[in-house]
Amino acid sequence: MNAEQHTTTLAAPTIDWPPPRRSKWEREHRAFRCLLPQLLQTHRGKYVAVHDEQVIDSDSDAMALILRVLARVGNVDIHVGLVTEQPEPVSRSGVVRALSTGEML
């Protein structure tokens, strides 16, 4: 039995390079994740605020921390995270959007 060999040439994949730049919040969140092992030794159980990829303040009250930091740095993206070994809980905004119309309900 002599089977014919078929060769198919596919188009080269499209690769977006360089990758899209991360948003400021994504950079702050990534910095928090990278700093977490050190923060567990110094800030366990507290909330920390990350701005310009550095911890700039901490508090046991998240809202007090957010208000204090935003008063200092202005209305810019920051990341406020709880220093714990547990994964961060998923937060939902409560806004419901009808996908077919794009309307907010």
C-alpha distances in whole Angstrom, upper triangle without the diagonal:
4,6,10,12,16,19,22,25,28,32,34,36,39,41,45,47,49,49,52,55,56,59,63,62,59,60,63,61,58,62,63,60,60,63,63,63,66,68,67,70,72,72,70,71,73,71,71,71,68,69,68,65,69,70,74,75,75,77,76,77,74,76,79,76,74,78,79,76,76,80,79,76,76,74,70,67,68,66,68,66,67,67,65,62,61,59,61,61,60,62,62,65,65,64,62,60,59,56,56,59,59,63,64,66
4,6,9,13,16,19,22,25,29,31,33,37,39,43,44,47,47,50,53,54,57,61,61,57,58,61,59,57,60,61,58,58,62,62,62,65,67,66,69,71,71,70,71,72,70,69,69,67,67,66,64,67,69,72,74,74,75,75,76,73,75,77,75,73,76,78,75,74,78,78,74,74,72,69,66,66,65,67,65,66,66,65,62,61,58,60,61,59,62,62,64,64,63,61,59,58,54,54,58,58,62,63,65
4,6,9,13,16,19,22,26,28,30,33,36,39,41,44,44,46,50,51,54,57,57,54,55,58,56,54,57,58,55,55,59,59,59,62,64,63,66,68,68,67,67,68,67,66,66,63,64,63,60,64,66,69,71,70,72,72,72,69,71,74,72,70,73,74,71,71,75,74,71,71,68,65,62,63,61,63,62,63,63,62,59,58,55,57,57,55,58,58,60,61,60,58,56,54,51,51,54,54,58,59,61
4,6,10,13,16,19,23,25,27,31,33,37,39,41,42,44,48,49,52,56,56,52,53,57,55,53,56,57,54,55,58,58,59,62,63,63,66,68,67,66,67,68,66,65,65,62,63,61,59,62,65,68,70,70,71,71,72,68,70,73,71,69,72,73,70,69,73,73,69,69,67,63,61,61,60,62,61,63,62,61,59,58,55,56,57,55,57,57,59,60,59,56,54,53,49,49,52,53,56,58,60
4,7,10,13,16,20,22,24,28,30,34,35,38,38,41,44,46,49,52,52,49,50,53,52,49,52,54,51,51,55,55,55,58,60,60,62,65,64,63,64,65,63,62,62,59,59,58,56,59,61,64,66,66,68,68,69,65,67,70,67,65,69,70,67,66,70,69,66,66,63,60,57,58,57,59,58,60,59,58,56,55,52,54,54,52,55,55,57,58,56,54,52,51,47,47,50,51,54,56,58
4,7,10,13,16,19,21,25,27,31,33,35,35,38,42,43,46,50,50,46,48,51,49,47,50,52,49,49,53,53,54,57,58,58,61,63,62,62,62,63,61,60,59,57,57,55,53,57,59,62,64,64,66,66,66,63,65,68,65,63,66,67,64,64,67,67,63,63,61,57,55,56,54,57,56,58,58,57,54,53,50,51,52,50,52,52,54,55,53,51,49,48,44,44,47,47,51,53,55
4,7,10,13,15,18,21,24,28,29,32,32,35,38,40,43,47,47,44,45,48,47,44,47,49,47,47,50,51,51,54,56,56,59,60,60,59,60,60,58,57,56,54,54,52,50,54,56,59,61,61,64,64,64,61,62,65,62,60,63,65,61,61,64,64,60,60,58,54,52,53,52,54,53,55,55,54,52,51,48,49,50,48,50,50,52,53,51,50,47,46,43,43,45,45,49,51,53
4,6,10,12,15,18,21,25,26,29,29,32,35,37,40,44,44,41,42,45,44,42,45,47,44,45,48,49,50,52,54,54,57,59,58,57,58,58,56,55,54,51,51,50,48,51,54,57,59,59,61,61,61,58,59,62,60,57,60,62,59,58,61,61,57,57,55,51,49,50,49,52,51,53,53,52,50,49,46,47,48,45,47,47,49,50,48,46,44,43,39,39,42,42,46,47,50
4,7,9,12,15,18,22,23,26,27,29,33,35,38,41,42,39,40,43,42,40,43,45,43,43,46,47,48,51,52,52,55,57,56,56,56,57,54,53,52,49,49,47,45,49,52,54,56,57,59,60,60,56,58,60,58,55,58,60,56,55,59,58,55,55,52,49,46,48,47,50,49,51,51,51,49,48,45,46,47,44,46,46,47,49,47,45,43,42,38,39,41,41,44,46,49
4,6,9,12,15,18,20,23,23,26,29,31,34,38,38,35,36,40,39,37,40,42,40,40,43,44,45,48,49,50,52,54,53,53,53,53,51,50,48,46,45,44,42,46,48,51,53,54,56,56,56,53,54,57,54,52,55,56,53,52,55,55,51,51,49,45,43,44,43,46,46,48,48,48,46,45,42,42,43,41,43,42,44,45,43,42,39,39,35,35,37,37,41,43,45
4,6,9,12,15,17,20,21,23,27,29,32,35,36,33,34,38,37,35,38,40,38,38,42,43,44,47,48,49,51,53,52,52,52,52,49,48,46,44,43,41,40,44,46,49,51,52,54,55,55,51,52,55,52,50,53,54,51,49,53,52,49,48,46,43,40,42,41,45,44,47,47,47,45,45,41,42,42,40,41,41,42,44,42,40,38,37,33,34,36,35,39,41,43
4,6,9,13,14,17,18,20,24,26,29,32,33,30,31,35,34,32,35,37,35,35,39,40,41,43,45,46,48,50,49,49,50,49,47,45,44,41,40,38,37,41,43,46,48,49,52,52,52,49,50,52,50,47,50,51,48,47,50,50,46,46,44,40,38,39,39,42,42,44,44,44,43,42,39,39,40,38,40,40,41,42,41,40,37,37,33,34,36,35,39,40,43
4,6,10,12,15,15,17,21,23,26,29,30,27,28,32,31,29,32,34,32,32,36,37,38,41,41,42,45,46,46,45,46,46,43,42,40,37,37,35,34,38,40,43,45,46,48,49,49,45,46,49,46,44,47,48,44,44,47,46,43,43,40,37,34,36,35,38,38,41,41,41,39,39,35,36,37,34,36,36,37,39,37,36,34,34,30,31,33,32,35,37,40
4,7,9,12,12,14,18,20,23,26,27,25,26,29,29,27,30,32,31,31,34,36,37,39,40,41,44,45,44,44,45,44,41,40,38,35,34,33,32,35,38,40,43,44,46,47,47,43,44,47,44,41,44,45,42,41,44,44,40,40,37,34,32,33,33,36,36,39,40,40,39,38,35,34,35,33,34,34,35,37,35,34,32,32,28,29,31,30,33,35,38
4,6,9,9,11,15,17,20,23,25,22,22,26,26,23,26,29,27,27,31,32,34,36,37,38,41,42,41,41,42,41,38,37,35,32,31,29,28,32,35,37,39,40,43,44,44,40,41,44,41,39,41,42,39,38,41,41,37,37,35,31,29,30,30,33,33,36,36,37,36,35,32,32,33,31,32,32,33,36,34,34,31,32,29,30,31,30,33,34,37
4,6,6,8,11,14,17,20,22,19,20,23,23,21,24,27,26,26,29,31,33,34,35,37,39,40,39,39,40,39,36,34,32,29,28,26,26,29,32,34,37,38,40,42,41,38,39,41,38,36,38,39,36,35,38,37,34,33,31,28,26,27,27,31,31,34,35,36,35,34,31,30,32,30,31,31,31,34,32,32,30,31,27,29,30,28,31,32,35
3,5,8,10,13,17,20,21,19,19,22,23,21,23,26,25,25,28,30,31,33,34,36,38,39,38,39,40,39,36,33,31,28,27,25,24,28,31,33,36,37,40,42,41,38,39,41,38,35,38,39,35,34,37,36,33,33,31,27,25,27,27,31,31,34,34,35,35,35,31,31,33,31,32,32,33,35,34,34,32,34,30,32,33,31,34,35,38
4,6,8,11,15,17,19,17,16,20,21,19,21,24,23,23,26,28,30,31,32,34,36,36,36,37,38,37,34,31,29,26,24,22,21,25,28,30,33,35,38,39,39,36,37,39,36,33,36,36,33,32,35,34,30,30,29,25,23,25,25,28,29,32,32,34,33,33,30,30,32,30,31,31,32,35,33,34,32,34,31,33,33,31,34,34,38
4,6,9,12,15,17,14,14,18,18,16,18,21,21,20,24,25,27,29,29,31,34,34,33,34,35,34,31,29,27,24,23,21,20,24,26,29,31,32,35,37,36,33,34,36,33,31,33,34,31,30,33,32,28,29,27,23,21,22,22,26,26,29,30,31,30,30,27,26,28,26,27,28,28,31,30,30,29,30,28,30,31,28,31,31,34
4,6,9,12,14,12,12,16,17,15,18,20,20,21,23,25,28,29,29,31,34,34,33,33,34,32,29,27,25,22,21,19,19,22,25,27,29,31,33,35,34,31,32,34,31,28,31,32,28,27,30,29,26,26,24,20,18,20,20,24,25,28,29,30,30,30,26,25,27,25,25,25,26,29,27,28,26,28,25,28,28,25,28,28,31
4,6,9,11,10,10,13,14,13,15,18,18,18,21,23,25,26,26,29,31,31,30,31,32,30,27,24,22,19,17,15,15,19,22,23,26,28,30,32,32,28,29,31,28,25,28,28,25,24,27,26,22,22,21,17,15,17,17,21,22,26,26,28,28,28,25,24,26,24,24,25,25,28,27,28,27,29,27,29,30,26,29,29,32
4,6,8,6,6,10,11,10,12,15,15,16,18,20,23,24,23,26,28,28,26,27,28,26,23,21,18,15,14,13,13,16,19,21,23,24,27,29,28,25,26,27,24,22,25,25,22,21,25,24,20,20,18,15,12,13,14,17,19,22,23,25,25,25,22,20,22,21,21,22,22,25,24,26,25,28,26,29,29,25,28,27,30
4,5,5,6,9,10,11,12,14,15,17,18,20,23,24,23,25,28,27,26,27,27,25,22,19,17,14,13,12,12,16,18,19,21,23,25,27,26,22,23,25,22,19,22,23,19,18,21,21,17,17,15,11,9,11,12,15,17,21,22,24,25,25,22,20,21,20,19,20,19,23,22,24,23,26,25,27,27,24,25,24,27
4,5,5,6,9,10,11,12,14,15,16,18,22,22,21,23,26,25,23,25,25,22,19,16,13,11,9,8,9,12,14,15,18,20,22,24,23,20,20,22,19,16,19,19,16,15,18,17,14,14,12,9,6,8,9,13,15,19,20,23,24,24,21,19,21,20,19,20,20,24,23,25,25,28,27,30,30,26,27,26,29
4,5,5,6,8,10,10,12,14,15,16,20,20,19,21,24,23,21,22,22,20,16,14,11,9,9,10,10,12,14,15,16,18,20,21,21,17,18,19,17,14,17,18,15,14,18,17,14,14,12,9,5,6,6,10,12,16,17,20,21,21,18,16,17,16,15,17,17,20,20,23,23,26,25,29,28,25,26,24,27
4,5,5,6,9,10,11,12,14,15,19,20,19,21,24,23,21,22,22,21,18,16,14,11,11,11,10,13,15,17,19,19,22,23,23,19,20,22,19,17,20,21,18,17,21,21,18,18,16,13,9,9,8,12,13,16,17,19,20,20,17,15,17,16,16,17,18,22,22,23,23,26,25,28,29,25,27,25,28
4,5,5,6,9,10,10,12,14,17,18,17,20,22,22,20,22,22,21,18,15,13,10,9,8,7,10,13,15,17,19,21,23,23,20,21,23,19,18,21,21,17,17,21,20,16,18,16,13,10,9,9,12,13,17,17,19,20,21,18,17,19,19,19,21,21,25,25,27,27,30,29,32,32,29,30,29,31
4,5,5,6,9,10,10,12,16,16,14,17,20,19,17,19,19,17,14,11,9,6,6,7,5,8,9,11,13,15,18,20,19,16,18,19,16,14,17,17,14,14,18,17,14,15,15,11,8,6,6,9,10,14,14,17,18,19,17,15,17,17,17,20,20,24,24,27,27,31,30,33,33,29,31,29,31
4,5,5,6,9,10,10,14,15,14,16,19,18,16,17,17,16,13,11,10,8,9,11,8,10,11,14,15,15,17,19,19,16,18,19,16,15,18,19,16,16,20,19,17,18,17,14,10,8,6,8,8,12,12,14,15,16,13,11,14,14,15,17,18,22,23,25,26,29,28,32,32,28,29,27,29
4,5,5,6,9,10,13,14,14,16,19,19,17,18,19,18,16,13,13,10,11,11,8,11,12,15,17,17,20,21,22,19,21,23,19,18,22,22,19,20,23,22,19,21,20,16,13,11,9,12,11,14,14,15,16,16,14,13,16,16,17,20,21,25,26,28,28,31,30,33,34,30,32,30,32
4,5,5,6,8,11,12,11,14,16,16,15,17,18,17,14,12,11,8,9,9,5,7,9,12,14,15,18,20,21,18,21,21,18,17,21,20,17,18,22,20,18,20,19,16,13,11,9,11,11,13,13,15,16,17,16,15,18,19,20,22,24,27,28,30,31,34,33,36,37,33,35,33,35
4,5,5,6,10,10,9,11,14,14,12,13,14,13,11,9,9,7,10,11,7,8,8,11,12,12,15,17,18,15,18,19,15,15,19,19,16,17,21,19,18,20,19,16,13,10,8,8,7,10,9,11,13,14,13,12,15,16,17,20,22,25,27,29,30,33,33,36,36,33,34,32,34
4,6,5,8,10,10,11,14,15,14,14,15,15,13,12,12,10,13,14,10,11,12,15,16,15,18,19,20,17,20,22,19,18,22,22,19,21,24,23,21,23,22,19,16,13,10,11,9,11,10,11,11,12,11,11,14,16,17,20,22,26,27,29,30,33,32,36,37,33,34,32,34
4,6,7,9,9,11,14,14,14,15,17,17,15,13,14,11,14,13,10,10,11,15,17,17,19,21,22,20,23,24,21,21,24,24,21,23,26,24,22,24,24,21,18,15,13,14,12,14,12,13,13,15,14,14,18,19,21,24,26,29,31,33,33,36,35,39,39,36,38,36,37
4,6,6,6,9,11,11,11,12,15,14,13,11,12,10,12,13,9,9,9,12,14,14,17,18,20,18,21,22,18,19,22,21,19,21,24,22,21,23,23,20,18,15,12,13,11,12,10,12,12,15,15,15,18,20,22,25,27,30,32,34,35,38,37,41,41,38,39,37,39
4,5,5,6,9,10,9,9,12,12,11,10,12,11,15,16,12,11,11,14,14,13,16,16,18,17,20,21,18,19,22,22,19,22,25,23,22,25,24,22,19,16,13,12,10,10,7,8,9,11,11,12,16,18,20,23,25,29,30,33,34,37,37,40,41,37,38,36,37
4,6,5,7,9,10,10,13,14,14,13,16,15,18,19,15,14,13,17,17,16,18,18,21,20,23,24,21,22,26,25,23,25,28,26,26,28,28,26,23,19,16,16,13,12,9,9,9,12,13,15,18,21,23,26,29,32,34,36,37,40,40,43,44,41,42,40,41
4,5,6,7,9,10,13,13,14,12,15,14,17,17,14,12,11,15,15,14,17,18,20,20,23,23,20,21,25,23,21,24,27,25,24,27,27,25,23,19,17,16,14,13,10,11,12,15,16,17,21,23,25,28,30,34,35,38,39,43,42,46,46,43,44,41,43
4,5,5,5,7,10,9,10,9,12,12,15,16,13,11,9,12,12,11,13,14,17,16,19,19,16,18,21,20,18,21,24,22,22,24,25,23,20,17,14,13,11,10,7,9,10,13,15,15,18,21,22,26,27,31,33,35,37,40,40,44,44,41,41,39,40
4,6,6,5,8,9,11,11,14,15,18,20,17,15,13,16,15,13,14,14,17,17,21,21,18,20,23,22,21,24,26,25,25,27,28,26,23,20,17,15,12,10,6,7,8,11,13,14,17,20,22,26,28,31,33,36,38,41,41,44,45,42,42,40,40
4,6,6,10,11,13,13,16,17,20,21,18,16,14,17,16,14,15,15,19,19,23,22,20,22,25,24,22,26,28,26,26,29,30,28,26,22,19,18,15,13,9,10,11,15,17,18,21,24,26,29,31,34,37,39,41,45,44,48,49,45,46,43,44
4,6,10,9,11,11,14,15,18,20,17,14,12,14,12,11,12,13,17,17,20,20,17,20,22,20,19,23,25,23,23,26,27,26,24,20,18,16,14,12,9,11,13,16,18,18,22,25,25,29,31,34,36,39,41,44,44,48,48,45,45,42,43
4,6,6,8,8,11,13,16,19,16,14,11,12,10,8,9,10,13,13,17,16,14,16,19,18,17,20,22,21,21,24,25,23,21,18,15,13,11,9,6,9,12,14,16,16,18,21,22,26,27,30,33,35,38,41,41,45,45,42,42,39,40
4,6,8,10,13,15,19,21,19,17,14,16,14,11,11,10,13,14,17,17,15,18,21,20,19,22,25,24,24,26,27,25,23,19,16,14,11,8,5,6,9,11,14,14,16,20,21,25,26,29,32,35,37,40,40,44,44,41,41,38,39
4,7,10,13,16,19,22,20,18,15,16,14,10,9,7,10,11,15,15,14,16,19,19,19,21,23,23,24,26,26,25,23,19,16,13,10,7,5,6,9,11,13,12,14,18,19,22,24,27,29,32,35,38,38,42,43,39,39,36,36
4,6,10,13,16,19,18,16,12,13,10,7,6,5,8,8,12,12,10,13,16,15,15,18,20,19,20,22,22,22,20,16,14,10,8,6,6,8,12,13,14,13,15,18,18,22,23,26,28,31,34,37,38,41,41,38,38,35,35
4,7,10,13,17,15,13,10,11,9,5,5,6,7,6,10,10,8,10,13,13,12,15,17,17,17,19,19,18,16,12,10,6,5,4,6,9,13,13,14,12,14,16,16,19,20,23,25,28,31,34,35,38,38,35,35,32,32
4,6,10,13,12,10,6,8,6,4,7,9,10,8,11,11,8,9,13,12,10,13,15,15,15,17,17,16,14,10,8,6,6,7,7,11,14,15,15,13,16,18,17,20,21,25,26,30,31,35,35,39,39,35,35,32,34
4,7,10,10,8,6,6,5,6,9,11,11,9,11,11,7,7,11,10,7,10,13,12,11,13,14,12,10,7,6,4,7,9,10,14,17,18,17,15,17,18,17,20,20,24,25,28,30,34,34,37,37,33,33,31,32
4,7,6,5,4,6,8,9,12,15,15,13,14,15,11,10,14,13,9,11,14,13,11,13,14,11,9,6,5,6,8,11,12,15,18,19,17,15,18,19,18,21,21,25,26,29,30,34,33,37,37,33,33,31,33
4,5,5,6,6,9,12,15,18,18,15,16,16,13,11,14,13,9,10,13,11,9,11,12,9,8,5,7,9,12,15,16,19,21,22,21,19,21,21,21,23,23,26,27,30,31,34,34,37,36,33,33,31,33
4,6,8,9,12,15,18,21,21,19,20,20,16,15,17,16,12,13,16,13,10,13,14,10,10,8,10,13,15,18,18,21,23,24,23,21,24,24,23,25,25,29,29,32,32,36,35,38,37,34,35,33,35
4,7,9,12,14,18,20,21,18,20,20,17,16,19,18,14,15,18,16,13,16,16,13,11,9,9,12,13,16,15,18,20,21,20,18,21,22,22,25,25,29,29,32,32,36,35,38,38,34,35,34,36
4,6,9,12,15,18,19,17,19,19,15,15,18,16,13,15,17,15,13,16,17,14,13,10,10,11,12,15,14,17,19,21,20,19,22,23,23,26,26,30,31,34,35,38,37,41,41,37,38,36,38
4,6,8,12,14,16,14,16,16,12,13,15,14,11,14,16,14,13,16,17,15,13,10,9,9,10,12,12,15,18,19,19,18,20,22,22,25,25,29,30,33,34,38,38,41,41,37,38,35,37
4,7,11,14,15,14,15,14,10,11,13,11,8,11,13,10,10,13,15,14,13,10,11,10,12,14,14,18,21,22,22,20,22,24,23,26,26,29,31,34,35,39,39,42,42,38,38,36,37
4,7,11,12,11,12,11,7,9,11,9,7,11,12,11,11,14,16,15,15,11,11,10,11,12,13,16,20,21,21,19,21,23,22,25,25,28,30,33,35,39,39,42,42,38,38,35,37
4,7,9,9,11,10,7,9,12,10,9,13,14,13,14,17,18,17,16,13,12,9,10,10,10,13,17,18,19,17,19,21,20,23,24,27,29,32,34,38,39,42,42,38,38,35,36
4,5,7,9,7,6,9,11,10,11,14,15,15,16,18,19,19,18,15,13,10,10,10,11,14,17,18,19,17,18,21,20,23,23,26,28,32,34,38,39,42,42,38,38,35,35
4,6,9,9,8,11,13,13,14,17,18,18,20,21,22,22,20,17,15,11,11,9,10,12,16,16,18,16,17,19,19,22,22,25,28,31,34,37,38,42,42,38,38,34,35
4,6,5,6,9,10,11,12,14,16,17,18,19,19,20,19,16,14,11,11,10,12,14,18,18,19,16,16,18,17,20,20,22,25,28,31,35,36,39,39,36,35,31,32
4,6,5,6,9,10,11,12,14,15,16,17,16,17,15,13,11,7,8,8,11,14,17,17,17,14,14,16,14,17,17,19,22,25,28,32,33,36,36,32,31,28,29
4,5,5,6,8,10,11,12,14,15,15,15,16,15,13,12,10,11,12,15,17,21,20,20,16,16,17,15,17,16,18,21,24,27,31,32,35,34,31,30,27,27
4,6,5,6,9,10,11,12,14,15,15,17,16,14,14,11,13,13,16,19,22,22,22,19,19,21,18,20,20,22,24,28,30,34,35,39,38,34,33,30,30
4,6,5,6,8,10,11,12,13,14,14,14,11,11,8,10,11,14,17,20,21,20,17,18,20,18,20,20,23,25,28,30,34,35,39,38,34,33,30,31
4,6,5,6,8,10,10,11,11,11,11,9,9,7,10,12,15,18,21,21,20,17,18,18,16,18,17,20,22,25,27,31,32,35,34,31,30,27,28
4,6,5,6,9,10,10,10,12,13,11,13,11,14,16,19,22,25,25,24,21,21,21,19,20,19,22,23,27,28,32,33,37,35,32,31,28,29
4,6,5,6,9,10,11,13,14,12,13,12,15,16,18,22,25,25,25,22,23,24,22,23,22,25,26,30,32,36,37,40,39,35,34,31,32
4,5,5,6,8,9,10,11,9,10,10,13,15,17,21,24,24,24,21,22,23,21,22,21,25,26,29,31,35,35,39,37,34,33,30,32
4,5,5,5,6,7,9,8,11,11,15,17,20,23,26,26,25,22,23,23,20,21,20,23,24,27,29,32,33,36,35,31,30,28,30
4,6,6,8,10,13,12,15,14,18,20,22,26,29,29,28,25,26,26,24,25,23,26,26,30,31,35,36,39,37,34,33,30,32
4,6,9,10,13,12,14,14,18,20,22,25,29,29,28,25,27,27,25,27,25,28,29,33,34,37,38,41,39,36,35,33,35
4,7,7,10,9,13,14,17,20,22,25,28,29,27,24,26,26,24,25,24,27,28,31,32,35,36,39,37,33,33,31,33
4,6,9,10,13,15,18,21,23,27,30,30,28,25,26,26,23,24,22,25,25,29,29,33,33,36,34,31,30,28,31
4,7,9,12,14,18,21,23,26,29,29,27,23,24,23,21,21,19,22,22,25,26,29,30,32,31,27,27,25,27
4,6,10,12,16,19,22,25,27,27,25,22,23,22,20,21,19,22,22,25,25,29,29,32,30,27,27,25,27
4,7,10,13,17,19,22,24,24,21,18,19,19,17,18,17,20,20,23,24,27,27,30,29,25,26,24,26
4,7,10,13,15,18,21,21,19,16,18,17,16,18,17,21,22,25,25,29,29,32,32,28,28,26,28
4,6,10,12,15,17,17,15,12,14,14,14,16,16,20,21,24,25,29,28,32,32,28,28,26,28
4,7,10,13,15,15,14,11,13,14,13,16,16,20,21,24,26,30,30,34,33,30,30,27,28
4,6,9,12,11,10,8,10,12,12,16,17,20,22,25,27,30,30,34,34,31,31,28,29
4,6,9,9,9,8,10,13,13,17,18,21,24,27,29,32,33,36,37,33,33,30,31
4,7,9,10,9,12,15,16,20,22,25,27,30,32,35,35,39,40,36,37,34,35
4,5,8,8,11,15,16,20,23,25,28,30,32,36,36,39,40,37,37,35,35
4,7,9,12,15,18,21,24,27,29,31,33,36,36,39,41,38,38,36,36
4,6,9,12,15,18,21,24,26,28,30,33,33,37,38,35,35,33,33
4,6,9,12,16,19,21,24,25,27,30,29,33,34,31,32,30,30
4,7,9,13,15,18,20,22,24,27,27,31,32,29,29,27,27
4,6,10,13,15,18,19,22,25,25,29,30,27,27,24,25
4,7,10,12,15,16,18,21,21,25,26,23,24,21,21
4,7,9,12,14,16,20,20,24,24,21,21,18,19
4,6,8,10,13,16,17,21,21,18,18,15,15
4,5,9,11,15,16,20,19,16,15,12,13
4,6,10,13,15,18,18,16,14,11,10
4,7,10,12,15,15,12,10,7,7
4,7,9,12,12,10,9,6,5
4,6,9,8,6,6,5,6
4,6,6,5,5,6,7
4,6,5,7,9,11
4,6,8,11,12
4,5,9,10
4,7,9
4,6
4
